[in-house]
Amino acid sequence: MKKLEDYVRSIPDFPEPGIIFRDVTSILQDADGLHLAIEGLMESLKDVDYDVVVGPESRGFIFGVPVAYEAGKGFVPVRKKGKLPCETISAEYDLEYGSAVIEMHKDSIQPGQKVVIIDDLIATGGTIEAIIGLIEQLGGQVVKICFVMELAGLKGREKLSGYDVESLITYEGK
């Protein structure tokens, strides 16, 4: 039986020389790979008490919604600025070149709710750090953060110290 990492396509020298791009789409397009990813995320949450799943667009939606569905929980989307129709709160965070703004509906997390964040990849950790800030601003408590893949060489986990972080696959490089 194949392992989840067997479904990840590695593309050398993309987007620049010396970088190995880890492609999550090759997990998604194979039914067995997708099943392994969702089952792995569910397993990482088996002993976690939580109320709701939060995921950033777009791949956090892809992995977070099936987990929320399977667990009988709601799902809260985090989107780029201007994409949500109701009153929002926002956070700006740094990218490699520039910055970005993400938003959540102001009524999406209730005070005291226990929250799990799910995304496809942790690299520098900036996006998830901003999401944590939004959740806590609304009175939620982040109880676990789950990723399908982690690029340990970018040290994103350091930005999330103090939180329970788990990755299904860890790559030591960038």
Backbone torsions as a table, in degrees:
resi	resn	phi	psi	omega
1	MET	NA	136.6	-179.6
2	LYS	-74.8	152.2	174.7
3	LYS	-95.3	162.1	-177.8
4	LEU	-54.9	-42.3	-177.7
5	GLU	-63.8	-20.7	176.9
6	ASP	-67.6	-18.0	-179.1
7	TYR	-92.8	-6.6	-179.8
8	VAL	-85.2	124.4	176.8
9	ARG	-86.9	129.3	177.9
10	SER	-105.6	126.4	-176.2
11	ILE	-116.7	108.9	-177.9
12	PRO	-71.3	148.6	174.5
13	ASP	61.1	36.0	175.2
14	PHE	-133.1	129.7	7.1
15	PRO	-86.7	-0.2	177.3
16	GLU	-147.3	162.3	-179.1
17	PRO	-55.9	138.5	177.7
18	GLY	92.5	-12.7	179.7
19	ILE	-96.7	137.9	171.7
20	ILE	-107.1	111.6	-179.1
21	PHE	-81.0	127.4	178.7
22	ARG	-98.7	110.4	-171.7
23	ASP	-92.0	112.8	-180.0
24	VAL	-77.1	-19.3	-177.5
25	THR	-63.9	-25.9	178.5
26	SER	-71.5	-22.9	171.2
27	ILE	-71.8	-45.6	-174.8
28	LEU	-65.1	-36.8	-173.5
29	GLN	-81.8	-4.0	176.9
30	ASP	-112.7	122.3	-176.4
31	ALA	-55.9	-41.0	179.9
32	ASP	-68.7	-39.5	177.8
33	GLY	-63.9	-44.7	178.4
34	LEU	-62.6	-42.5	178.2
35	HIS	-60.7	-45.2	178.7
36	LEU	-61.0	-40.3	-179.7
37	ALA	-64.7	-48.1	-178.0
38	ILE	-67.4	-42.4	177.5
39	GLU	-62.6	-38.7	178.0
40	GLY	-64.2	-42.0	177.3
41	LEU	-65.1	-42.7	178.2
42	MET	-61.4	-41.1	179.2
43	GLU	-63.1	-39.0	-179.2
44	SER	-69.0	-15.0	-179.4
45	LEU	-107.8	5.1	-171.3
46	LYS	-59.9	-30.5	-178.8
47	ASP	-110.7	17.1	-177.1
48	VAL	-100.3	131.0	175.3
49	ASP	-91.3	113.8	-179.0
50	TYR	-146.9	159.9	-177.2
51	ASP	-106.0	-31.6	-171.4
52	VAL	-151.5	152.9	176.5
53	VAL	-108.5	134.4	175.9
54	VAL	-115.8	138.8	176.8
55	GLY	-145.6	138.4	176.8
56	PRO	-81.4	149.7	177.6
57	GLU	-67.4	147.9	-4.5
58	SER	-106.8	-28.2	-175.2
59	ARG	-75.6	-21.0	171.5
60	GLY	-65.1	-29.8	174.5
61	PHE	-67.2	-46.4	-174.7
62	ILE	-59.5	-41.8	-178.3
63	PHE	-91.9	-29.9	-177.0
64	GLY	-75.6	-39.5	-177.4
65	VAL	-62.5	-47.1	178.9
66	PRO	-63.3	-32.6	177.0
67	VAL	-66.8	-47.6	178.5
68	ALA	-58.9	-44.4	-180.0
69	TYR	-60.4	-50.2	-177.8
70	GLU	-62.5	-35.0	-177.8
71	ALA	-87.0	-6.3	-177.7
72	GLY	71.6	34.6	-179.1
73	LYS	-114.6	163.7	172.4
74	GLY	-81.3	165.8	178.8
75	PHE	-126.5	133.1	178.6
76	VAL	-114.6	119.2	177.7
77	PRO	-82.6	141.9	169.8
78	VAL	-110.8	125.8	-172.7
79	ARG	-124.4	167.1	172.9
80	LYS	-67.6	154.2	-177.4
81	LYS	-51.5	134.6	174.5
82	GLY	87.5	4.1	-176.0
83	LYS	-100.2	-15.1	-178.4
84	LEU	-98.6	139.5	-170.4
85	PRO	-84.4	-19.5	-177.1
86	CYS	-104.3	-173.8	-179.4
87	GLU	-63.4	135.1	-174.0
88	THR	-126.3	165.3	163.9
89	ILE	-116.5	155.5	-175.1
90	SER	-138.7	161.9	176.2
91	ALA	-142.9	136.4	175.0
92	GLU	-98.8	141.7	179.0
93	TYR	-143.7	159.9	-175.7
94	ASP	-85.7	140.0	171.0
95	LEU	-107.3	176.8	178.9
96	GLU	-57.7	-41.9	177.7
97	TYR	-128.8	94.5	178.1
98	GLY	106.3	-153.0	-179.2
99	SER	-145.3	170.8	178.8
100	ALA	-144.1	164.1	178.1
101	VAL	-126.5	133.5	175.4
102	ILE	-118.0	158.3	-178.1
103	GLU	-139.1	154.9	171.0
104	MET	-133.4	152.1	171.9
105	HIS	-62.1	141.1	-177.1
106	LYS	-63.6	-25.8	-178.6
107	ASP	-103.6	15.4	-173.1
108	SER	-79.2	-27.4	178.2
109	ILE	-122.1	130.3	178.0
110	GLN	-94.5	146.8	178.0
111	PRO	-52.8	132.2	179.0
112	GLY	89.2	-9.6	178.9
113	GLN	-66.5	140.5	176.2
114	LYS	-92.5	127.3	-169.1
115	VAL	-120.0	137.4	169.4
116	VAL	-110.6	133.1	175.2
117	ILE	-104.4	132.7	178.1
118	ILE	-127.3	133.0	175.0
119	ASP	-146.2	169.0	-177.6
120	ASP	-77.3	-34.4	-168.5
121	LEU	-149.5	137.7	167.3
122	ILE	-109.4	123.7	176.0
123	ALA	-114.3	-90.6	-179.9
124	THR	-86.5	-16.7	177.8
125	GLY	86.2	-1.3	-176.2
126	GLY	-62.4	-42.7	-179.7
127	THR	-63.3	-47.5	-177.6
128	ILE	-68.1	-36.5	176.3
129	GLU	-59.0	-42.2	178.6
130	ALA	-66.5	-39.8	178.7
131	ILE	-64.0	-42.6	177.6
132	ILE	-57.0	-44.3	179.1
133	GLY	-58.9	-41.2	178.7
134	LEU	-65.9	-45.7	-179.7
135	ILE	-59.9	-45.9	-178.7
136	GLU	-69.2	-33.1	175.7
137	GLN	-61.5	-33.1	179.0
138	LEU	-85.6	-2.6	178.0
139	GLY	94.0	8.4	177.1
140	GLY	-81.7	162.3	179.7
141	GLN	-121.5	118.1	178.3
142	VAL	-77.7	116.6	-177.2
143	VAL	-103.6	-16.7	177.7
144	LYS	-165.6	147.3	175.2
145	ILE	-127.9	123.5	-175.5
146	CYS	-120.7	136.8	177.0
147	PHE	-126.9	150.4	171.6
148	VAL	-74.5	-44.7	-177.5
149	MET	-131.9	152.4	176.6
150	GLU	-133.2	132.7	172.3
151	LEU	-100.2	89.1	-170.9
152	ALA	-60.6	-29.3	-178.6
153	GLY	-64.6	-18.1	179.2
154	LEU	-91.3	-3.0	171.2
155	LYS	58.4	31.5	178.0
156	GLY	-63.7	-31.5	180.0
157	ARG	-59.9	-30.8	179.5
158	GLU	-62.1	-36.4	178.0
159	LYS	-67.6	-20.2	-176.1
160	LEU	-106.2	17.6	-180.0
161	SER	-60.5	144.1	-175.5
162	GLY	95.5	-7.2	177.5
163	TYR	-117.9	152.4	177.3
164	ASP	-80.0	108.1	-176.1
165	VAL	-116.3	133.1	177.6
166	GLU	-138.0	136.4	176.1
167	SER	-121.6	139.9	178.9
168	LEU	-73.9	-34.7	179.0
169	ILE	-131.6	135.6	176.2
170	THR	-122.2	126.4	173.3
171	TYR	-106.1	131.4	-174.6
172	GLU	-71.8	-27.5	-176.5
173	GLY	-84.2	-156.6	-179.0
174	LYS	-100.3	NA	NA
